[in-house]
Amino acid sequence: MKILELCLSPGIGGLEMYMVKCCTALNRDNSVIAVTGDNGFIYEKINKLNIPSSTLSPSFKKLPLYSAHILAKLVDREDVDIIHMHWNKDLPLASLAKRLSKKKPNLIVSRHMKMTRSKQDLYHRMIYSEMDLLLNVTRELSGVASRMLPSADADKSDYLYLGVEAPAKILDKNEITERRQQLDITDNKFVIGLFGRIEEFKAQHLLIQAAAQLIDHGHELQILIVGHAMDDDYLQSLHNMAIELSIDDHILFHDFVENPQEWMQLCDCIVLTTIEETFGLVLVEAMRTGISVIGSNRGGVPEIIRHGENGMLFESGNEKDLAEKLETLLNNRELLLQLAKNGKKFSDHNFDHDLHFQKLQDRFLQLTESVVNR
């Protein structure tokens, strides 16, 4: 198959990283070309891969006729079978390009974010009519999309859980101790990690508030918050909160890291505090690493965490409940280890990286074969 991976997003996060992973994984058994924006995280990553790539920068994103014409010519010249897109804002571009092309490739959308409003109007009926398959990252998102999509396209919505690679390196006890010491984390502290973009929706403040309660109860804690600051004002507010609560010496901030699973191994527990996470990739990364996890009980997280079996759920937005769940693990080392063991087994079976891309490729093949058999 000839697959065109499309993502013009300038951001840095799970969606953008997934597009790069698609380029790498699908290129093993297929021919992949990439179309990105002319700057940002994806642009830099794709330039390091040994695959053909182009850039686009539509001036009018809702009706990008000129850029769609360029993309359609690329599709026909390269004899593309599948356009696989990731960023919701690229759908008008991809839809128009398919409409303008002679090849008429299948258009597949991987959706990472929840649909928040109906797509029943004339404009959305037009752009979604060119879509052949909407692959949502959770079952819940697929159900929401089916209700929001134009009625003629509702049956195009399905789900495919993301996959996560097994850790490239497992640290031994000495390496963990050494790396903790480099961060001035003493052996007697229980380390709680929170990984992800630093912005208010991710609600890192909940963990700082919960930590203050636990420290008041006499627990020795170190909070490790790792991620790129998307909102400098919010980051400053987190620093100010830690100072006001007199726990700033217990909070360590670190920018985005390329090897999060190694950093996760420095932690006793990984927390996801987002008010409503559509999937919860960092939870799966932690589980595959063998670390216990706690996540909020909204969005796609309950499809990953089975409370009390492979992790813990807390009431979304409730720092007191988060503190209670953390204290349960602080007081019960046996439960902490059992949840970690069960989480690893569950994630290895359900969220394997290679299995995900095999399933994704199978979906692509099903669509291309159905076109041939028409």
HELIX and SHEET records of a PDB file:
HELIX    1   1 GLY A   14  LEU A   26  1                                  13    
HELIX    2   2 GLY A   40  ASN A   47  1                                   8    
HELIX    3   3 LEU A   65  ARG A   77  1                                  13    
HELIX    4   4 ASN A   88  ASP A   90  5                                   3    
HELIX    5   5 LEU A   91  LEU A  100  1                                  10    
HELIX    6   6 LEU A  122  TYR A  128  1                                   7    
HELIX    7   7 ARG A  139  MET A  148  1                                  10    
HELIX    8   8 SER A  151  LYS A  156  5                                   6    
HELIX    9   9 LYS A  173  GLN A  182  1                                  10    
HELIX   10  10 GLU A  200  LYS A  202  5                                   3    
HELIX   11  11 GLN A  204  ASP A  216  1                                  13    
HELIX   12  12 ASP A  232  GLU A  244  1                                  13    
HELIX   13  13 ASP A  248  HIS A  250  5                                   3    
HELIX   14  14 PRO A  260  MET A  264  1                                   5    
HELIX   15  15 LEU A  281  THR A  289  1                                   9    
HELIX   16  16 VAL A  301  GLU A  303  5                                   3    
HELIX   17  17 GLU A  319  LEU A  330  1                                  12    
HELIX   18  18 ARG A  333  ASN A  350  1                                  18    
HELIX   19  19 HIS A  353  VAL A  372  1                                  20    
SHEET    1   A 7 SER A  53  THR A  55  0                                        
SHEET    2   A 7 SER A  31  THR A  36  1                                        
SHEET    3   A 7 LYS A   2  CYS A   7  1                                        
SHEET    4   A 7 ILE A  82  MET A  85  1                                        
SHEET    5   A 7 ASN A 106  ARG A 111  1                                        
SHEET    6   A 7 LEU A 133  ASN A 136  1                                        
SHEET    7   A 7 SER A 157  TYR A 159  1                                        
SHEET    1   B 6 ILE A 251  HIS A 254  0                                        
SHEET    2   B 6 LEU A 221  VAL A 226  1                                        
SHEET    3   B 6 PHE A 190  PHE A 195  1                                        
SHEET    4   B 6 CYS A 269  LEU A 272  1                                        
SHEET    5   B 6 SER A 292  SER A 296  1                                        
SHEET    6   B 6 MET A 312  PHE A 314  1                                        
END                                                                             
